[in-house]
């Protein structure tokens, strides 16, 4: 089904993380300055199935960890979840008719909606063109479906990617003439407290000396890049690795507390991902000194080869040219 207004799909066809959420956040942040933006996600691993709108009172188990992360970052954007994407779009337009554009988070495989603009993500270390179908590989559908994308993003690329490497990958991907291909890398930002701080001066953790020790808690598909990033600054790291989208329980808090106590460094912190922070924040039984020592590492994206402006213009132009009266038939 097609809708008579801008619908942007951001997704992948592989199992495992490709950086979908930070790219969705980037596009949402780009468009929110001039348009009324709504995001529609499935809400992976939530305990509900119906249409929901994220709010300050929402719980992760009701809307999902990634939608809750996006909402906390952009409380002025409408963040919704629905397993039925068509129903979700109709509910958005019925309850929020002022919406200018809908971003389908992880919607590339959902054929019930034909988006006006599709962005496909491929991990630099696991290029789609080198992968295979499940169960032998990580592809959820045939690599030929890359042709459905308007833009292909090679994500998690090394910052020092050489022009020769770039040309070889572009040749290997063999994009269609109507497709644009860009390279992005992940960019880690200064740590922020998991639990809100009243003092603005404490909102960001300042750099600490190598004598600091940290417990790293991750529930993401591939925590290795984050661990390697932190190893550049911290000599002592205890890493507690959980499965992707892990739902933390009280027993996990016991393990976290034990690891914190086992740090040998005088100054100690706990670091986690932004996605895991939204779940850990819901625990009311995390006490001092752990509560004040708990920080998350925000993540963003960076375009290589000075391609950011070209990408931005493609997205903004698509929305501006296709913006219409946001009404949809009840049929």
Secondary structure, DSSP 8 states (H G I E B T S, - for coil): ---SSEEEEEE-SBSS--SHHHHHHHHHHHHTTTS-EEEEE--TT-S--S-EE--TT--HHHH-HHHHHHHHH-TTSEEEE-SSHHHHHHHHHHH-TT--EEEEET-TT-TTS--SEEEEEEEGGG-GGG--BTTTSSBSS-GGGGGG-SEEEEES--TT--HHHHHHHHHHHT--TT-EEEEEEEEEEEEEESS--S-GGGSB-----TT-EEEEEE-SS--HHHHHHHHTT-SEEEEEE--TT----HHHHHHHHHHHHH--SSSEEEEEEHHHHHHHTT-S---TTHHHHEEEEEEEEEEGGG-HHHHHHHHHHHHHHH---------
